[in-house]
Amino acid sequence: MADTGRQSFTDKASAALKPDSQKSTTEHMGDSLKGNADSAASTMQPQGEKTTGQKMGDTFSSNSNNNDRSMLDKAKDTVGLGERK
């Protein structure tokens, strides 16, 4: 089961299994938008907050990020608002 806000594994699988030649232009655009949104969500979510199932799903879909901190936390660090260690 995918984490909240992420594309379900069954949606990913059905989009991948259907040949591109059988997809309409609308389906191609939808797949692209959903894939980009899911990739962004993967990047924004720290690895430590992902469920084991989501980590495995990201690995199989080449959507894995190896950062331990979210993009928001990194942005805060850049402008000096992040955690001090």
N, C-alpha and C positions, 0 to 999 in steps of 0.2 A: 504494500500500500504506500502511495506517495505521501509526502509531507504536505501539510496545508499550503495552498498557494502554488503547488507544483503540478505539472501535467501528469495525469495518471499513466501508469505503466501500460495499461491496455490500450490507451489512446496512442501512445508512442509506438507500440507494437503493430497496431492496425495500420497506422500511417506508413510504417516502414515496410510492411509486408505487401501492401498494395502497389503494383508496378506503376511507375510514373506515367507510362503510356496510357494507363486506364484512369488517370486522375484528370479532373477538369482544372481549368485555370484557377477557379475559386478554391479548389482543394489544395493546389500547389501553394497559393498565397496563404491559406489558413495554416497549412503545415509549417510554412516558413515563419509566420508570426508566432505561432504557438511554440515552435522550437527556440526562437530567439528569446521569447519571454521566459521560457523555462531555463534557458542558459543563464539569463540575467539573474533569475531567482536563485539558481545554484551558486552563482558567484557571490551574491549578496548574503547568503546564509552561511555562517561559519561551519566548518566541518564538525566541530564539537556539538553543534545543535541539531545535526542531521540524525535521523533514525538509521539503524543499521540497514534496513531495507532501502532507504533513500540513497545511502552511500553506495550500495551495490548497484542500484538502478543507474546512478550517475556514472559509475565506472563502466557499465555496459553500454551506455549511450554516449560515451566520450564527453560527458558533461561534468567531469569531476574537477573540483578545485581543491588545491592542497593548502590553501591559507587557513589559518586558525582564527583569524579575526575577520569581521565583516568589512565590506567596503566603507560603510559609514564610520566604523571605528578607525580605519586607516585615514579617512578624510579628516576626522577629528585630530588625529595625531599630526597630520600635515599642518594644520592651522594652530596647533598648540593647545587644543582642548581635550586631548586624549588622556589616558591614564598615565600617571607618572610612575616609573618603576625604580 
